[in-house]
Amino acid sequence: MQSLDRAFALLEIMADAGGEISLSQLAESSGLPLPTIHRIIRTLVGKGYVRQLPSRRYALGPRLIGLGDSASRMLGTWARPHLTHLVEELGETANLAMLDGDKVVYVAQVPSQHAMRMFTEVGRRVPAHSAGVGKALLAQLPDREAMAVLHRAGMPAATDRTITTPDAFAAEITRIRERGYAIDDGEQEVGVRCLAVPVRGGPAMMAVSISGPEARVSWEFVTRAAPIVQRAAAELAADLDHRE
C-alpha cells in the first residue's frame, strides 16, 4: 500500500508540474529518496503510465489517457442530472470543467433549449485565464500555483476584453474568492457571458458554469443565478463524495 500511495503521489506531482519533470525535482517535491523514486518510476514506465524523454526527464504516459477518458465519461454521467436541473431552472447551457495540465477541459455539458445558445464540445481544452470555469478553477489554487499556470501557458487575448496581465488577473482572483463565483464577460468569445462556480469539497478540483448570449445573461440574470449555481455546485460535490 505504501508503494501504491507513493506512485500516485509522484504522478500527481508530475501533473502539477505540467506533465513533465526530472528525478531531482520529484525528489525535492516528494521528499522521497532518489533510489525509491527511480524504482517506482521504472515500474510506471514499464506499464506505460510514465515515459522517459530524450532529455532524460519523465512525462505522463499514454496509458493515462484511456483512464482519464473513462473517468471523464463517468464523471459526466454523474454530473448530468445536476447540469440538467440548472438548465431547467435558468434556461442557459450548463457546463462542468476541470483543470487539465495548464488548460481547462470541459467534461460535461447540457445545452440550452434556446435556438441561440452557447455550445462547447465535451473534451475541448481552452486557456484558463479567459474562461469563466478557468478563473473559478485557478481561484481554488494558492496564488503562487495559479500564477505559475499563467506563466507556463501565457495569457493570449481571445477578445479585446480578455485579461492579459498577471497583476490584473491576481486582482480578478481576489474578487472571485470574495464573491464566490467567476465571470467571463465576453473574454473567451465575443457576445457570450458565463457565470462559473468552484465545486468545493468534491473528490477533484472542478467548476460548474452557466453560459449564454450576453443579451439574455444580463447582470440582473447573474445576480439571480449566482446562488442557484452555487447550490448546484455544492450538491454535485456532495453527490460525488457519496459515490466515492
Helices and strands as residue ranges (DSSP letters): H 2-16, E 20-21, H 23-30, H 34-47, E 50-52, E 58-60, H 63-90, E 93-100, E 103-110, E 125-127, H 132-138, H 143-153, H 166-179, E 182-185, E 192-199, E 206-213, H 219-243
